[in-house]
Amino acid sequence: MLAKPFTEDLGPYWLNDSPVEPFAVDFLDSTGQVTQRPADALAATLAGPDGTTGGAVLSVTVDLDVDFVTVNWVTPPTLNLAGIWSLTLTPTDPAGTRFAPLRFVVQDDDGWTTIDDAREDWADAPAADATLFRLLEAARTACITFAPALYAGDPIPTGYRLAQLMQARAIWNSTKAGAQDSFGPDGLTVTVFPLDWNIKALLRPKRGKTVIR
């Protein structure tokens, strides 16, 4: 199995951020332990949710005395699209080792639950930001579909945000339980798990009956 690149220093970012700090990338073996970095010289490319680069130019510094490589923003990108971005390390030698991309989240401060909000209130949320982002997006779609529509410019009600987080947890728990409503093998496909009555009650609370005496 090929070593997998890993970094803790890549996102989540906010929409229109422009990261400038270099970051280290380790390489993990199949047990999750840091292994020796590849011998190949590497290049780095960035792709947004739509495949564009945000104007980024990157370089990779390889130090023969350490196991990690350093990725530098030569020209920092403008992260102008919310969603999941990918940074791919590729060898300059066409015959060199290929790696899975590093994925990171760019989120919009639109009033719905953010990655940080979710981690604060959900202790066992999935470790990968990209996975958590997909859960929150799938949950938001389910909530918007069921809830009364909001007028443009209205704040997102607290009940909607709480329902979104509860629905994200329900989807995640269903995948761990082996239900049909789950992620695909690539982690990209989600079939939305049905809203339970607690979540529906947050989105469409029942009004008490007026009693005239």
ZIKAHU-V743187 format. One record per residue. N is the residue number from 1. RES is the residue in three letters. PSI is psi as a letter, one per 30 degrees, with the letter a starting at -180 (999 if undefined). NEAR is the number of other C-alpha atoms within 12 Angstrom. Layout:
N,RES,PSI,NEAR / N,RES,PSI,NEAR
//
This chain:
1,MET,k,13 / 2,LEU,k,19 / 3,ALA,k,27 / 4,LYS,k,29 / 5,PRO,k,36 / 6,PHE,k,33 / 7,THR,k,27 / 8,GLU,g,17 / 9,ASP,h,22 / 10,LEU,j,31 / 11,GLY,a,32 / 12,PRO,l,30 / 13,TYR,l,33 / 14,TRP,l,26 / 15,LEU,k,25 / 16,ASN,g,19 / 17,ASP,l,22 / 18,SER,i,24 / 19,PRO,k,30 / 20,VAL,f,22 / 21,GLU,k,18 / 22,PRO,l,21 / 23,PHE,l,23 / 24,ALA,k,26 / 25,VAL,j,37 / 26,ASP,l,30 / 27,PHE,k,32 / 28,LEU,k,24 / 29,ASP,a,19 / 30,SER,f,13 / 31,THR,f,12 / 32,GLY,g,15 / 33,GLN,k,16 / 34,VAL,k,21 / 35,THR,l,22 / 36,GLN,k,24 / 37,ARG,l,33 / 38,PRO,l,33 / 39,ALA,f,23 / 40,ASP,k,24 / 41,ALA,k,25 / 42,LEU,k,31 / 43,ALA,l,29 / 44,ALA,k,31 / 45,THR,k,33 / 46,LEU,k,35 / 47,ALA,k,31 / 48,GLY,a,29 / 49,PRO,f,23 / 50,ASP,g,16 / 51,GLY,f,16 / 52,THR,l,20 / 53,THR,f,25 / 54,GLY,g,31 / 55,GLY,g,21 / 56,ALA,k,25 / 57,VAL,k,23 / 58,LEU,l,30 / 59,SER,l,27 / 60,VAL,k,29 / 61,THR,k,27 / 62,VAL,j,25 / 63,ASP,k,20 / 64,LEU,f,15 / 65,ASP,f,11 / 66,VAL,l,19 / 67,ASP,f,23 / 68,PHE,l,29 / 69,VAL,l,32 / 70,THR,k,31 / 71,VAL,k,37 / 72,ASN,k,29 / 73,TRP,j,29 / 74,VAL,e,20 / 75,THR,j,21 / 76,PRO,k,23 / 77,PRO,l,30 / 78,THR,j,27 / 79,LEU,i,35 / 80,ASN,g,28 / 81,LEU,k,26 / 82,ALA,k,29 / 83,GLY,a,34 / 84,ILE,j,38 / 85,TRP,l,36 / 86,SER,k,29 / 87,LEU,k,39 / 88,THR,k,29 / 89,LEU,k,38 / 90,THR,k,27 / 91,PRO,k,21 / 92,THR,f,19 / 93,ASP,j,15 / 94,PRO,f,12 / 95,ALA,g,10 / 96,GLY,l,17 / 97,THR,k,23 / 98,ARG,k,24 / 99,PHE,l,28 / 100,ALA,k,20 / 101,PRO,l,25 / 102,LEU,k,34 / 103,ARG,k,34 / 104,PHE,l,35 / 105,VAL,k,38 / 106,VAL,k,34 / 107,GLN,l,35 / 108,ASP,k,24 / 109,ASP,i,19 / 110,ASP,g,18 / 111,GLY,f,20 / 112,TRP,l,31 / 113,THR,k,36 / 114,THR,l,36 / 115,ILE,e,36 / 116,ASP,e,25 / 117,ASP,e,22 / 118,ALA,e,29 / 119,ARG,e,22 / 120,GLU,e,13 / 121,ASP,f,18 / 122,TRP,j,24 / 123,ALA,e,12 / 124,ASP,h,14 / 125,ALA,l,28 / 126,PRO,k,24 / 127,ALA,e,16 / 128,ALA,k,25 / 129,ASP,e,32 / 130,ALA,e,34 / 131,THR,e,32 / 132,LEU,e,39 / 133,PHE,e,44 / 134,ARG,e,38 / 135,LEU,e,42 / 136,LEU,e,42 / 137,GLU,e,36 / 138,ALA,e,36 / 139,ALA,e,37 / 140,ARG,e,36 / 141,THR,e,27 / 142,ALA,e,32 / 143,CYS,e,38 / 144,ILE,e,27 / 145,THR,e,20 / 146,PHE,e,25 / 147,ALA,l,26 / 148,PRO,k,18 / 149,ALA,k,17 / 150,LEU,l,16 / 151,TYR,l,9 / 152,ALA,k,8 / 153,GLY,f,10 / 154,ASP,k,11 / 155,PRO,l,16 / 156,ILE,k,26 / 157,PRO,l,25 / 158,THR,e,15 / 159,GLY,e,27 / 160,TYR,e,35 / 161,ARG,e,33 / 162,LEU,e,31 / 163,ALA,e,38 / 164,GLN,e,45 / 165,LEU,e,41 / 166,MET,e,37 / 167,GLN,e,41 / 168,ALA,e,45 / 169,ARG,e,37 / 170,ALA,e,32 / 171,ILE,e,39 / 172,TRP,e,35 / 173,ASN,e,22 / 174,SER,e,22 / 175,THR,e,26 / 176,LYS,f,15 / 177,ALA,f,13 / 178,GLY,g,13 / 179,ALA,l,19 / 180,GLN,f,19 / 181,ASP,i,22 / 182,SER,l,29 / 183,PHE,k,27 / 184,GLY,l,15 / 185,PRO,f,9 / 186,ASP,g,11 / 187,GLY,g,19 / 188,LEU,f,18 / 189,THR,k,19 / 190,VAL,k,30 / 191,THR,k,26 / 192,VAL,k,32 / 193,PHE,k,30 / 194,PRO,k,27 / 195,LEU,k,31 / 196,ASP,l,22 / 197,TRP,f,16 / 198,ASN,e,20 / 199,ILE,e,31 / 200,LYS,e,26 / 201,ALA,e,21 / 202,LEU,e,27 / 203,LEU,e,32 / 204,ARG,i,22 / 205,PRO,k,17 / 206,LYS,k,11 / 207,ARG,k,8 / 208,GLY,l,6 / 209,LYS,k,6 / 210,THR,k,6 / 211,VAL,k,5 / 212,ILE,k,4 / 213,ARG,999,3
//
